[in-house]
Amino acid sequence: MSRMLGLGWTLVLALSASAQLDVPARVVMVGTAPEDRQVIGLSAPLSNGSAVSVDAARNSAVSFTPVTGGAVLAGILTPAPTAYVVGMVVSVVPSTANADSAQLDLNGLGPRPIHKAGDLPLDSADLWPGVPARMVYDGTAFRMLSTTYLPCPAGYHAGGREFCIEDSVRADTTFLVAVHECRTLDSRLCSYAEWVHACRSEPSFLGTVLDAEWVDSAANDQDGAKRVGYGGDGSTLDPEFGCNRGSWAHIATGKARYRCCRNR
């Protein structure tokens, strides 16, 4: 009997996409085979009262959305929620790195703060383009469930998701002194990749470059070290500022400005 009941409901739902199961008591499927204990034919939910298929639940189809914007991350959930509810879990994929103290606005319900561990607002670049972030609403703010990074200390800003870079450049000195000074600050001389990434991703960065700067590069050798930001790059063009410009100098006698980096 249970097998026939299960097959009967399966047939009805398969034949009619608008079929409804509305009974005053809990329905228990007791078919002996897995295919006799399922409801098929459920389409993607279009309203808050729609049934949700197992596939939709597993894929987070009702709680996942791409978001745009840096200061206010805007996204659209389907079906559209009528209000923010305590315990609401959402996953978002940013199109760009977030700004300081970013907020989340879903379906035009209004922006709400996003907080990470320690009840701290997001630091810039805590959320990275294309990387999913999961969070839960606590009644006043969305709290991060996925990994975030520590804020940058005073005098530094987020150069990327995993590192902080100094806001301003330090006075020129030798490469060896620059390495030593950064270490005394519990930091390190910025790597070539970090420096170039910050330079390319921040429109205002190049304006802080006053002259060539030391970087700690795997290409450094025993007597020479790499400088970036200003100088010849092997071409016949006149030296000029740029994220890809660079030159070499002796580690003990050459001089250049520098800035420190540290992990987040």
ABEGO torsion letter per residue (X at the ends): XAAAAAAAAAAAAAABAABBBBBABBBBBABABAAABBBBGBBBBABAABBBBAAAAAAGAAABBBBBEAABBBBBBOBBBABBBBGBBBBBBBABBBBBGBBBBBGGAEBBBBBBBGGBBBBBGABBBGBBBBBBBAGABBBBABBBBBBBBBGBBBABAABBBBABBBBBBBAAAAAAAAAAAGBBBBBAAAAAAAAAABAAAAAABABBBBBBBAABBAABBBBBGBEBAGBABBBBBEAABBBBBBAAABBBBBBBBBBX
